[in-house]
Amino acid sequence: MIRRLLILLAVLLVLVPIASAAQPQFSMSEIESELMCPTCQSRLDLSHSPAADRIRAFVEKKRMEGWTKQQVEDALVADFGPSVLAAPPASGIGLVAWVAPIALVAGGLVVAVALVFVWRRRRSTRRTQTPADTALEARVDTALREFDDGS
């Protein structure tokens, strides 16, 4: 009797980790927004094509088997190529798609700040007159008065 109980306990100990490993690691809505339909080139959650339905069935099957989201994505990339992912990978050439917009915005901010400094400096130099400007202005005023008196 004790022997049977120990065997039953051993079998349960073996089956419990298997059952817990088969729990879904991610939700369908989570992964559908990160995948593209290979035929209509729209996100999987927006596509109703037969290819999208087959991919959904594959993802659901693997999800119920306990695969991680990364494992499913890797399997789909192996079958369809990297275009099946809605976002480019953050490595290799795909890194350019992530870095370029940030670099462009940062560069634009640097240019905008530099232009503000240049414009402010030009305005401040226009307001302050040097002694040479004052002397020139006095000569022009004198010449204009002489011209008015002469005519």
Secondary structure per residue as TSV (DSSP state, phi and psi in degrees):
chain	resnum	aa	ss	phi	psi
A	1	M	-	360.0	-47.6
A	2	I	H	-65.3	-36.0
A	3	R	H	-62.4	-44.5
A	4	R	H	-64.1	-39.2
A	5	L	H	-64.0	-40.9
A	6	L	H	-65.8	-40.7
A	7	I	H	-64.0	-44.1
A	8	L	H	-61.2	-41.7
A	9	L	H	-64.3	-41.4
A	10	A	H	-64.4	-41.8
A	11	V	H	-64.4	-42.2
A	12	L	H	-63.4	-39.5
A	13	L	H	-64.7	-32.1
A	14	V	H	-76.1	-39.2
A	15	L	H	-78.6	-30.8
A	16	V	H	-61.4	-47.4
A	17	P	H	-63.4	-34.1
A	18	I	H	-65.8	-42.9
A	19	A	H	-66.5	-38.5
A	20	S	H	-74.2	-27.9
A	21	A	H	-71.8	-23.5
A	22	A	T	-85.3	8.2
A	23	Q	S	-72.3	140.6
A	24	P	-	-58.6	135.6
A	25	Q	S	-93.0	-12.6
A	26	F	S	-155.1	166.7
A	27	S	-	-97.8	157.0
A	28	M	H	-65.0	-41.5
A	29	S	H	-64.8	-30.2
A	30	E	H	-66.8	-44.0
A	31	I	H	-84.9	-28.5
A	32	E	H	-62.7	-32.7
A	33	S	T	-78.0	-8.6
A	34	E	T	-105.1	0.4
A	35	L	B	-118.4	152.3
A	36	M	B	-112.1	147.2
A	37	C	-	-77.1	128.9
A	38	P	T	-71.2	-18.8
A	39	T	T	-93.0	-44.2
A	40	C	T	-100.8	-3.8
A	41	Q	-	57.2	32.5
A	42	S	S	-116.9	165.4
A	43	R	B	-59.2	150.1
A	44	L	G	-61.8	-35.2
A	45	D	G	-72.9	-10.9
A	46	L	G	-107.1	-7.6
A	47	S	-	-97.0	145.1
A	48	H	-	-124.9	22.5
A	49	S	S	-78.7	160.3
A	50	P	H	-59.5	-35.9
A	51	A	H	-64.7	-40.7
A	52	A	H	-64.8	-38.9
A	53	D	H	-64.2	-39.3
A	54	R	H	-66.8	-39.5
A	55	I	H	-66.0	-41.7
A	56	R	H	-59.2	-43.0
A	57	A	H	-64.4	-41.3
A	58	F	H	-62.5	-46.6
A	59	V	H	-61.9	-44.3
A	60	E	H	-63.5	-41.1
A	61	K	H	-62.1	-48.2
A	62	K	H	-68.2	-33.9
A	63	R	H	-62.8	-42.7
A	64	M	H	-72.3	-22.7
A	65	E	T	-80.3	-7.0
A	66	G	T	96.7	12.2
A	67	W	-	-66.9	151.6
A	68	T	-	-83.3	164.1
A	69	K	H	-60.2	-39.8
A	70	Q	H	-64.6	-39.3
A	71	Q	H	-63.9	-42.1
A	72	V	H	-64.9	-45.8
A	73	E	H	-62.0	-41.9
A	74	D	H	-61.3	-41.9
A	75	A	H	-65.0	-40.9
A	76	L	H	-69.2	-38.1
A	77	V	H	-64.7	-37.9
A	78	A	H	-63.5	-35.3
A	79	D	H	-82.8	-43.6
A	80	F	H	-110.4	-11.7
A	81	G	-	92.5	172.4
A	82	P	G	-67.4	-12.7
A	83	S	G	-70.5	-9.9
A	84	V	G	-75.3	-15.9
A	85	L	B	-87.6	136.1
A	86	A	S	-70.3	-32.9
A	87	A	S	-113.7	141.8
A	88	P	-	-67.9	154.6
A	89	P	-	-65.0	149.5
A	90	A	S	-88.5	42.1
A	91	S	S	-151.4	160.6
A	92	G	T	62.3	-141.7
A	93	I	T	-68.5	-25.6
A	94	G	H	-65.5	-22.0
A	95	L	H	-63.6	-28.7
A	96	V	H	-61.6	-38.4
A	97	A	H	-65.6	-24.2
A	98	W	H	-89.9	-36.3
A	99	V	H	-85.1	-37.2
A	100	A	H	-57.1	-48.3
A	101	P	H	-62.2	-38.5
A	102	I	H	-65.3	-43.0
A	103	A	H	-65.1	-39.8
A	104	L	H	-65.2	-41.8
A	105	V	H	-65.6	-44.0
A	106	A	H	-63.3	-42.7
A	107	G	H	-63.1	-40.6
A	108	G	H	-62.5	-40.0
A	109	L	H	-64.8	-40.6
A	110	V	H	-63.1	-44.0
A	111	V	H	-63.3	-43.3
A	112	A	H	-62.5	-44.3
A	113	V	H	-64.8	-41.1
A	114	A	H	-63.2	-41.6
A	115	L	H	-64.0	-39.2
A	116	V	H	-62.0	-44.3
A	117	F	H	-62.9	-42.3
A	118	V	H	-63.9	-45.8
A	119	W	H	-63.9	-40.4
A	120	R	H	-65.6	-40.3
A	121	R	H	-66.0	-39.6
A	122	R	H	-64.0	-40.5
A	123	R	H	-65.0	-40.8
A	124	S	H	-70.6	-32.6
A	125	T	H	-73.9	-27.6
A	126	R	H	-69.3	-34.1
A	127	R	H	-74.8	-36.9
A	128	T	S	-90.4	128.7
A	129	Q	-	-104.6	140.6
A	130	T	-	-85.2	163.1
A	131	P	H	-57.3	-33.2
A	132	A	H	-65.9	-39.1
A	133	D	H	-64.4	-40.1
A	134	T	H	-64.9	-43.0
A	135	A	H	-64.4	-41.4
A	136	L	H	-64.2	-42.0
A	137	E	H	-62.9	-39.9
A	138	A	H	-65.4	-41.3
A	139	R	H	-64.4	-40.7
A	140	V	H	-64.7	-42.7
A	141	D	H	-61.1	-43.2
A	142	T	H	-63.5	-43.2
A	143	A	H	-64.8	-38.4
A	144	L	H	-67.7	-39.4
A	145	R	H	-64.9	-42.0
A	146	E	H	-64.3	-37.1
A	147	F	H	-68.1	-40.4
A	148	D	H	-66.7	-39.4
A	149	D	H	-68.7	-31.6
A	150	G	H	-78.8	-21.9
A	151	S	-	-99.1	360.0
